[in-house]
Amino acid sequence: MAFRTLMFATVLAFTLVAPPAVAAPTDTLPIAKARSQPLGTVVTVSGTVTTSSGAFESSFFDRGFGLQDGTAGIYISTPENLNADPGRRAKVTGTLRDSYGFLILVPTAVELGHTGPLVRPRWTATARVGEQTEGRLVQVAGRISQAPISDLPYGYKFWVNDGSGEVQVFVNTQTGIDVSRFRLGQVVLVTGLSGQFESHYEVLPRSPRDITAFG
């Protein structure tokens, strides 16, 4: 993963200079419908923020945030910290881009509104974390099937399996999560953004409160 910095930096640089494929629409789309549009399409979506700005900066190399409505979720990739916190409403117009398998929205306009109820994570089997959950806030539980290993400076990773198949949990350095307390075979409950890097689907916890260990 030593090449991860170069790849994400290249994607971010491209998305900041590439012109929109079409004129920005006036209608706000459900996120699920926006996600079905071709890459390069300009869309407007609205929803509730699920992850704090910059929570995944060490591996995403931006200061974006997750956004979700009743249909789906998507990651909003921004170079600056907009201080978007979970529960805050947001309306975003931007261009759909692919960031090495992970669908992102690179905005030209972001409107942050009032703060409301937090988005409840979707309970998901470990093997079901994938394209259908990408961009959503999910919750998984199972035993640690591969103990934490360092992937610094990006973070740490370990794997969880509930019997259906394992999923990678990627812990970014900004989250302040101490992975030394996790061990092989331990049962954990993990909440986080459903993400992807190349062929790997992953759950990205946002803070120490997102991982509960038992035993």
Backbone torsions as a table, in degrees:
resi	resn	phi	psi	omega
1	MET	NA	10.5	-178.1
2	ALA	-64.4	-22.1	-179.0
3	PHE	-88.0	2.9	-174.0
4	ARG	-64.0	-37.8	179.8
5	THR	-59.1	-49.2	-178.1
6	LEU	-61.7	-42.3	-176.8
7	MET	-66.5	-46.3	-179.4
8	PHE	-68.0	-37.0	178.8
9	ALA	-63.8	-39.8	178.8
10	THR	-63.8	-44.3	179.2
11	VAL	-62.7	-44.3	-178.3
12	LEU	-63.8	-42.5	-179.8
13	ALA	-62.5	-41.3	-179.7
14	PHE	-64.5	-44.7	-175.3
15	THR	-68.8	-23.4	-179.5
16	LEU	-79.4	-21.0	-176.7
17	VAL	-111.7	-18.0	-177.1
18	ALA	-69.6	132.5	179.7
19	PRO	-73.3	153.3	176.5
20	PRO	-59.7	146.7	-180.0
21	ALA	-73.0	-34.3	179.8
22	VAL	-141.1	168.2	178.3
23	ALA	-65.7	146.2	-179.0
24	ALA	-62.3	130.3	-179.2
25	PRO	-75.2	158.4	178.5
26	THR	-90.2	-22.8	-176.9
27	ASP	-86.0	141.2	175.0
28	THR	-87.5	127.7	-178.2
29	LEU	-98.0	148.5	166.4
30	PRO	-58.7	145.3	-176.1
31	ILE	-60.6	-37.5	179.1
32	ALA	-59.1	-42.4	178.8
33	LYS	-69.0	-39.0	177.9
34	ALA	-61.2	-40.1	-179.5
35	ARG	-65.2	-22.6	-178.4
36	SER	-84.9	-5.6	-178.6
37	GLN	-78.9	157.3	179.9
38	PRO	-64.4	151.1	174.2
39	LEU	-57.8	141.6	-177.5
40	GLY	94.1	-10.0	178.3
41	THR	-74.9	140.5	174.4
42	VAL	-92.5	126.4	-178.2
43	VAL	-132.6	159.6	171.9
44	THR	-120.2	128.5	179.4
45	VAL	-132.4	161.8	174.4
46	SER	-142.0	155.5	-179.5
47	GLY	176.8	-157.5	-178.4
48	THR	-114.4	135.3	178.9
49	VAL	-66.5	135.1	-178.9
50	THR	-112.9	-21.6	179.6
51	THR	-133.0	143.5	-179.5
52	SER	-66.6	148.1	176.9
53	SER	-54.5	129.1	174.5
54	GLY	79.5	7.9	-177.0
55	ALA	-62.8	-24.7	-175.8
56	PHE	-117.1	26.1	-172.6
57	GLU	-59.3	-34.8	-174.5
58	SER	-66.4	-24.4	177.8
59	SER	-115.6	-23.1	178.7
60	PHE	-89.4	-22.2	-179.5
61	PHE	59.4	37.5	172.3
62	ASP	-151.1	-175.2	-179.5
63	ARG	-126.1	40.3	-177.4
64	GLY	-80.7	-168.6	-175.9
65	PHE	-153.7	159.5	176.3
66	GLY	-85.7	146.8	179.5
67	LEU	-135.6	137.0	-176.9
68	GLN	-143.2	143.5	170.7
69	ASP	-121.8	-163.0	-177.1
70	GLY	-74.2	-5.9	-176.3
71	THR	-108.8	-32.6	-174.2
72	ALA	-173.5	-176.4	176.7
73	GLY	-135.0	163.7	178.7
74	ILE	-155.7	152.0	179.3
75	TYR	-94.3	130.5	179.0
76	ILE	-98.7	112.9	-174.4
77	SER	-95.3	113.3	-180.0
78	THR	-128.3	141.4	177.5
79	PRO	-75.6	-23.5	-178.4
80	GLU	-105.7	157.4	178.1
81	ASN	-85.7	113.2	-178.9
82	LEU	-92.7	4.3	-180.0
83	ASN	55.9	41.1	175.1
84	ALA	-83.5	122.2	-178.7
85	ASP	-112.8	152.4	178.8
86	PRO	-53.3	135.5	-179.0
87	GLY	99.1	-17.0	-179.0
88	ARG	-80.7	138.5	177.1
89	ARG	-77.3	147.8	179.4
90	ALA	-149.9	145.3	173.0
91	LYS	-121.5	128.4	-171.7
92	VAL	-132.1	132.6	169.9
93	THR	-114.1	130.7	-178.7
94	GLY	-170.1	-173.6	-176.7
95	THR	-108.1	134.0	177.5
96	LEU	-74.0	128.7	179.4
97	ARG	-133.9	158.5	174.3
98	ASP	-104.9	126.0	177.8
99	SER	-113.3	77.0	179.8
100	TYR	53.7	54.4	176.8
101	GLY	97.9	-20.0	-176.6
102	PHE	-99.3	119.6	179.5
103	LEU	-75.8	126.3	180.0
104	ILE	-127.7	162.3	175.0
105	LEU	-118.0	118.1	179.7
106	VAL	-97.1	110.5	-168.2
107	PRO	-82.6	150.2	166.8
108	THR	-105.7	-17.7	178.1
109	ALA	-151.3	134.0	177.1
110	VAL	-132.1	124.3	175.3
111	GLU	-113.5	117.3	178.7
112	LEU	-97.4	131.4	-178.3
113	GLY	-111.3	-151.2	-176.1
114	HIS	-73.6	168.1	177.3
115	THR	-98.6	132.9	179.9
116	GLY	-128.3	-155.1	179.9
117	PRO	-63.5	146.3	176.5
118	LEU	-71.2	151.2	174.6
119	VAL	-74.6	132.1	177.3
120	ARG	-84.0	131.9	179.9
121	PRO	-66.5	149.3	178.3
122	ARG	-87.7	125.0	175.9
123	TRP	-66.1	126.2	-172.5
124	THR	-138.9	134.9	172.2
125	ALA	-64.2	145.9	-176.0
126	THR	-57.7	-38.6	-179.3
127	ALA	-74.0	-13.9	-177.7
128	ARG	-92.0	-4.5	175.2
129	VAL	-71.7	115.7	-174.9
130	GLY	-172.5	-150.3	-175.6
131	GLU	-59.4	-35.8	-176.2
132	GLN	-72.8	-18.5	179.2
133	THR	-107.5	-7.2	-173.2
134	GLU	-53.9	132.0	179.4
135	GLY	90.1	-13.0	-179.7
136	ARG	-90.0	161.9	169.8
137	LEU	-86.2	121.9	-176.6
138	VAL	-124.4	165.0	176.3
139	GLN	-135.4	130.2	178.8
140	VAL	-128.8	158.3	176.7
141	ALA	-144.1	145.3	178.6
142	GLY	169.0	-170.9	178.0
143	ARG	-92.7	146.6	175.7
144	ILE	-70.1	114.5	-176.3
145	SER	-93.6	-21.4	172.5
146	GLN	-138.8	123.9	-174.8
147	ALA	-66.1	158.1	-178.5
148	PRO	-57.7	138.2	174.3
149	ILE	-130.1	153.7	-179.0
150	SER	-77.1	136.7	171.0
151	ASP	-131.5	35.8	-178.3
152	LEU	-66.1	147.8	11.2
153	PRO	-86.2	5.8	-176.1
154	TYR	-76.9	-38.3	-178.9
155	GLY	155.9	-146.8	-179.6
156	TYR	-135.0	158.2	178.1
157	LYS	-142.2	147.3	172.1
158	PHE	-147.7	172.7	-173.9
159	TRP	-124.7	143.7	-178.5
160	VAL	-125.0	141.2	-179.0
161	ASN	-138.0	126.1	177.2
162	ASP	-98.5	10.4	-178.6
163	GLY	106.2	-15.5	-179.9
164	SER	-91.7	-14.1	-174.4
165	GLY	136.5	150.1	-173.3
166	GLU	-87.5	157.4	175.6
167	VAL	-133.3	146.6	178.7
168	GLN	-81.5	136.8	171.6
169	VAL	-109.6	119.9	-179.0
170	PHE	-108.4	122.5	-175.7
171	VAL	-106.1	107.3	177.4
172	ASN	-73.5	152.0	-175.5
173	THR	-65.3	-29.2	-178.4
174	GLN	-66.6	-19.8	-173.9
175	THR	-72.9	-21.1	-178.9
176	GLY	72.7	17.7	-179.6
177	ILE	-81.8	127.2	179.6
178	ASP	-89.6	103.3	-176.5
179	VAL	-79.0	-8.7	-178.4
180	SER	-66.4	-16.6	-179.6
181	ARG	-86.4	-2.0	-179.7
182	PHE	-102.1	140.8	-178.2
183	ARG	-139.0	162.3	-179.8
184	LEU	-58.4	132.0	178.4
185	GLY	88.5	-10.3	-179.6
186	GLN	-72.0	142.0	176.7
187	VAL	-85.5	131.1	-179.5
188	VAL	-133.8	152.4	171.8
189	LEU	-115.2	122.6	-173.3
190	VAL	-125.6	129.5	173.1
191	THR	-113.1	140.7	177.9
192	GLY	178.7	178.2	177.3
193	LEU	-76.0	133.7	175.4
194	SER	-80.3	114.1	-174.8
195	GLY	-127.4	-175.2	-179.7
196	GLN	-153.2	141.0	169.5
197	PHE	-134.3	111.3	-172.9
198	GLU	55.6	-120.0	-177.4
199	SER	-91.0	1.2	-174.5
200	HIS	-99.8	120.4	170.9
201	TYR	-87.7	147.1	-173.5
202	GLU	-150.4	159.8	172.4
203	VAL	-110.3	128.6	-176.1
204	LEU	-113.0	97.6	177.3
205	PRO	-65.6	153.5	-173.0
206	ARG	-100.2	-25.2	-175.8
207	SER	-162.7	170.8	178.4
208	PRO	-56.4	-26.4	-179.9
209	ARG	-68.6	-14.8	-176.8
210	ASP	-83.6	-5.9	178.7
211	ILE	-128.6	121.4	174.4
212	THR	-114.4	127.1	-179.6
213	ALA	-108.1	142.3	-178.7
214	PHE	-117.8	127.3	178.2
215	GLY	82.0	NA	NA
